[in-house]
């Protein structure tokens, strides 16, 4: 753990993306530059775009900087503003088990967000109230990789994550639906 924290000091000093920045980086790579950007919660950016004929709200912490934002508050405001949200897709880093490959991708159901649980509670509360399904996509990595400069294996997972996002959208929504995609994590090094 001491080596991990020492490595983190260099990453933050350089302003380089860390392993935990993979969620915001996935969102950043979905942006085309034509999106409308708003801040619906403190230190949290929301971009509106279209993917496969669906209106998509892309959510990530404001960057670049050592920031995780308030995704729970942003999701709640989006759902209350747009009454036609048909799903929330959350992307985050997750600790791998021994023997698992760094950068491997898994998906499932539920809020993919770590921390003390406040943001997770806010997300689960609002999606339960409006009966909105939550899909999770996680990118596996070790504690050392999560807080040090992002390794190539983790960055290479972005293409696979984009494929899984598209698959979830096509299988669970129809054209004209609205969906929220959230890149959870620290935005150090990610604009």
Residue pairs with C-beta under 8 A, 6 or more apart in sequence:
1 143
3 144
4 143
4 144
4 146
4 147
4 148
5 147
7 144
7 147
7 148
7 149
8 18
8 147
8 148
10 148
10 149
11 17
11 18
11 147
11 148
11 149
11 188
11 189
12 18
12 66
12 188
14 149
14 189
15 64
15 188
15 189
16 149
16 150
16 188
16 189
17 25
17 149
17 150
17 155
17 188
17 189
17 190
18 146
18 147
18 148
18 149
18 150
18 186
18 188
18 189
19 93
19 141
19 145
19 146
19 147
19 148
19 150
19 151
19 154
20 93
20 146
20 147
20 185
20 186
21 150
21 185
21 186
21 187
21 188
21 189
21 190
22 91
22 92
22 93
22 139
22 141
22 150
22 154
22 155
22 157
22 158
22 183
22 185
23 60
23 90
23 91
23 92
23 93
23 182
23 183
23 184
23 185
24 60
24 61
24 63
24 183
24 184
24 185
24 186
24 187
24 190
25 150
25 155
25 158
25 183
25 190
26 91
26 158
26 161
26 162
26 165
26 183
27 47
27 58
27 59
27 60
27 91
27 181
27 182
27 183
28 60
28 63
28 183
28 190
28 191
29 158
29 162
30 49
30 51
30 58
30 162
30 165
30 181
31 47
31 49
31 58
32 49
34 49
35 47
35 48
35 49
35 58
36 47
36 48
37 45
37 46
37 47
38 45
38 46
38 48
39 45
39 46
39 62
40 46
40 73
40 74
40 77
40 78
41 69
41 70
41 71
41 72
41 73
41 74
41 77
42 69
42 70
42 73
43 61
43 62
43 67
43 68
43 69
43 70
44 59
44 60
44 61
44 62
44 69
44 70
44 71
44 73
44 74
45 59
45 60
45 61
45 62
45 69
46 57
46 58
46 59
46 74
46 78
47 57
47 58
47 59
48 55
48 56
48 57
48 58
49 55
49 56
49 58
50 56
51 165
51 166
51 169
52 166
52 169
52 170
52 175
53 175
53 176
54 169
54 173
54 175
54 176
54 177
54 178
54 179
55 82
55 176
55 177
55 178
55 179
56 169
56 178
56 179
56 180
56 181
57 78
57 82
57 178
57 179
57 180
57 181
58 181
58 183
59 71
59 74
59 75
59 78
59 180
59 181
59 182
59 183
60 69
60 182
60 183
60 187
60 190
61 67
61 68
61 69
61 71
61 185
61 186
61 187
62 69
62 187
63 187
63 188
63 189
63 190
63 191
64 187
64 188
64 189
64 190
64 191
65 187
65 188
66 186
66 187
66 188
67 186
67 187
67 188
68 115
68 184
68 185
68 186
68 187
69 187
70 119
71 113
71 119
71 123
71 182
71 184
72 113
72 118
72 119
72 120
72 121
72 122
72 123
72 126
73 122
74 182
75 88
75 122
75 123
75 126
75 127
75 180
75 182
76 122
76 123
76 125
76 126
78 85
78 180
79 85
79 126
79 127
79 130
79 132
79 180
80 126
82 178
84 177
84 178
85 130
85 132
85 178
85 179
85 180
86 132
86 133
86 172
86 173
86 177
86 178
86 179
87 132
87 133
87 134
87 135
87 168
87 169
87 172
87 173
87 177
87 179
87 180
88 123
88 127
88 132
88 133
88 134
88 135
88 179
88 180
88 181
88 182
89 134
89 135
89 136
89 137
89 165
89 168
89 169
89 179
89 180
89 181
89 182
90 111
90 112
90 113
90 123
90 134
90 135
90 136
90 137
90 181
90 182
90 184
91 112
91 136
91 137
91 138
91 139
91 161
91 165
91 181
91 182
91 183
91 184
92 112
92 113
92 114
92 136
92 137
92 138
92 139
92 183
92 184
92 185
93 138
93 139
93 140
93 141
93 146
93 154
93 185
94 106
94 112
94 114
94 138
94 139
94 140
94 141
95 140
95 141
95 142
95 143
95 146
96 102
96 104
96 140
96 141
96 142
97 140
100 140
101 140
101 153
102 140
102 141
102 142
102 145
102 151
102 153
102 154
103 139
103 140
103 141
103 151
103 153
103 154
103 155
103 156
103 157
104 139
104 140
104 157
105 137
105 138
105 139
105 140
105 157
105 160
105 161
105 164
106 137
106 138
106 140
107 135
107 136
107 137
107 138
107 164
107 168
108 135
108 136
108 138
109 133
109 134
109 135
109 136
110 134
110 136
111 120
111 123
111 124
111 127
111 134
111 136
112 136
112 137
112 138
112 184
113 119
113 120
113 123
113 184
114 184
123 134
124 134
126 132
127 133
127 134
133 172
135 168
135 172
137 161
137 164
137 165
137 168
139 154
139 157
139 161
141 151
141 154
145 151
145 154
150 189
165 181
169 179
173 179
